[in-house]
Amino acid sequence: MNRREAIQSIGITTAGVISAGLSVAGSAQSAKQAVDPTIPPPPGSHPKHDMTHYNIPHQRQPVLMLLYPGVCALDVAAAQQILARMGNTDVHLAWKTKDIISSDTDIPLQATDTFAEIEDDPFILLIPGGSTGISDVMTDDKVMDFLAKKASKATIISASGSGTLILGALGLLKGYKTSGHWMTRDFLKGCGAHPLEQRVVSDRNRVTSAGATGAIDLALHLVSRLRNDKMVAALTLANEYDPAPLVRTGTPRLAPADVTQMEWAMNAGLRDDLREALAATKKRRKS
């Protein structure tokens, strides 16, 4: 091999090494991107928005949520935030009028539909919990008749927190396992239900949850049931649902005894009202 041939050979080898290096570097960069999805796409790029893996049906699935004075705004907003984004759903917040009403912490709320405007049968009927408003709902024949009629046509009947008492008063939890707000679960036994100390309880077409923040878990459970866990993962991420409570006192089992006793004492009057409303409702609906 002469000098010129040797130089050409070295050049070819060097180019091969450089090429291989670039290939390895490219593979490493691709691997890095594959294992680090937190890196945002470059400006101007539009990744394909593929929803085919989320099991979204072609037929719409209307969600009917009861709105009422004294409702817990978190029960409403938490469930609505999830269910409105699971695809092919219309979430209707229904009340007797569209007048501004107040939550149990005085947040102004307004129904999207009156009872008279709800014509379609709901796929999901969801009754959010509350404090001061539950007794009034249970003793309001117009509201209870509306709910009984819609429940008879619903595919899934659900409630969060103390909203389970309304289902119980309607006789819709008799023979069913149920969750509910820890402070009102004992009342559900008198409705023929089997209350459990669980965040979410699913028994046939009844799906119930603990109170307030439990509405998030209720909604995600419904998404899992009606779509799939891939959509649950997407909605959990989209809403940054990664709870890290400062203290773990969210159930009587976890809370200090003196804190639980204080909560019982502070809500004794509310429980008296609920007990009376349940008794009056059951008596009236039997007659």
Residue pairs with C-beta under 8 A, 6 or more apart in sequence:
1 9
33 39
41 47
51 87
53 228
53 230
54 87
54 227
54 228
54 230
54 231
54 234
55 227
55 228
55 230
55 231
56 86
56 87
56 88
56 227
56 231
57 88
58 88
59 88
60 88
60 89
60 90
61 88
61 89
61 123
61 124
61 155
61 226
62 89
62 90
62 92
62 120
62 121
62 122
62 123
62 124
63 83
63 84
63 89
63 90
63 91
63 92
63 122
63 123
63 124
63 126
64 92
64 94
64 118
64 122
64 124
64 125
64 126
64 150
64 154
65 76
65 79
65 80
65 91
65 92
65 93
65 94
65 126
65 127
65 128
66 94
66 95
66 126
66 127
66 128
66 137
66 143
66 147
66 163
66 166
67 76
67 93
67 94
67 95
67 101
67 109
67 110
67 111
68 95
68 101
68 130
68 133
68 136
68 137
68 143
69 101
69 102
69 132
69 133
69 136
70 102
70 103
70 104
70 130
70 131
70 132
70 133
70 134
70 136
71 103
71 104
71 109
71 128
71 129
71 130
71 133
72 103
72 104
72 105
72 128
72 129
72 130
72 131
72 161
72 162
72 211
72 212
73 103
73 104
73 105
73 107
73 109
74 212
74 213
74 215
75 128
75 129
75 130
75 160
75 161
75 163
75 211
75 212
75 215
76 93
76 103
76 109
76 128
76 215
78 160
78 212
78 213
78 215
78 216
78 219
79 126
79 128
79 160
79 215
79 216
79 218
79 219
80 91
80 93
81 219
81 239
82 216
82 219
82 220
82 222
82 223
82 235
82 239
83 89
83 91
83 124
83 126
83 219
83 222
83 223
84 91
85 235
85 238
86 222
86 223
86 226
86 227
86 231
86 235
87 227
87 231
89 123
91 112
92 112
92 113
92 118
92 122
93 109
93 110
93 111
93 112
93 113
94 111
94 112
94 113
94 114
94 115
94 117
94 118
95 101
95 111
95 114
95 115
96 114
96 115
96 142
96 143
97 111
97 114
98 110
98 111
98 114
99 110
100 108
100 109
100 110
101 108
101 109
101 110
101 111
102 108
102 109
103 109
103 130
104 130
104 131
104 132
104 133
115 142
115 146
118 150
121 150
121 153
121 154
122 150
122 153
122 154
122 155
123 154
123 155
123 156
124 154
124 155
124 156
124 158
124 222
125 147
125 150
125 151
125 154
125 156
125 157
125 158
126 158
126 159
126 160
126 163
126 218
127 147
127 158
127 159
127 160
127 163
127 164
127 166
127 167
128 159
128 160
128 161
128 163
128 215
129 159
129 160
129 161
129 162
129 163
129 164
129 181
129 211
129 212
129 215
130 161
130 162
130 163
131 162
131 267
131 270
132 270
134 162
134 163
134 165
134 166
134 274
134 277
135 273
135 274
135 276
135 277
136 277
137 143
137 144
137 166
138 144
138 165
138 166
138 169
138 277
138 278
138 280
138 281
139 277
139 280
139 281
141 284
144 166
144 169
144 170
144 281
144 285
147 166
147 170
148 170
151 157
151 167
151 170
151 172
154 205
155 205
156 205
156 206
156 207
156 222
156 225
156 226
157 167
157 172
157 205
157 206
157 207
158 206
158 207
158 208
158 209
158 218
158 222
159 166
159 167
159 180
159 208
159 209
160 208
160 209
160 210
160 211
160 212
160 214
160 215
160 218
161 180
161 181
161 184
161 209
161 210
161 211
161 212
161 214
161 215
162 180
162 181
162 183
162 184
162 211
162 274
164 173
164 178
164 179
164 180
164 181
164 184
164 188
164 193
164 208
165 180
165 184
165 187
165 188
165 191
165 274
165 278
167 173
167 178
167 206
167 208
168 178
168 187
168 188
168 190
168 191
168 192
168 193
168 278
169 191
169 277
169 278
169 281
169 282
169 285
170 285
171 191
171 192
171 285
172 206
173 188
173 191
173 192
173 193
173 206
173 208
174 191
174 192
174 193
175 192
175 193
175 194
176 193
176 194
176 203
176 204
176 206
177 193
177 194
177 195
177 196
177 201
177 203
177 206
178 185
178 188
178 193
178 194
178 195
178 196
178 201
178 203
178 206
178 208
179 185
179 195
179 196
179 198
179 199
179 200
179 201
179 208
179 209
179 210
179 214
180 188
180 195
180 208
180 209
180 210
180 211
181 210
181 211
181 212
182 197
182 210
182 211
182 251
182 252
183 211
183 263
183 264
183 267
183 271
184 271
184 274
185 195
185 197
186 195
187 274
187 275
187 278
188 195
189 195
190 278
191 278
191 282
197 251
197 253
198 210
199 209
199 210
199 214
199 217
200 207
200 208
200 209
200 210
200 214
200 217
200 218
200 221
201 207
201 208
201 209
202 221
202 225
207 218
207 221
207 222
207 225
208 218
209 215
209 217
209 218
209 221
210 217
210 251
213 243
213 250
216 239
216 241
220 232
220 235
220 236
220 241
223 231
223 232
223 235
224 231
224 232
235 241
236 242
248 254
249 255
249 256
249 259
252 260
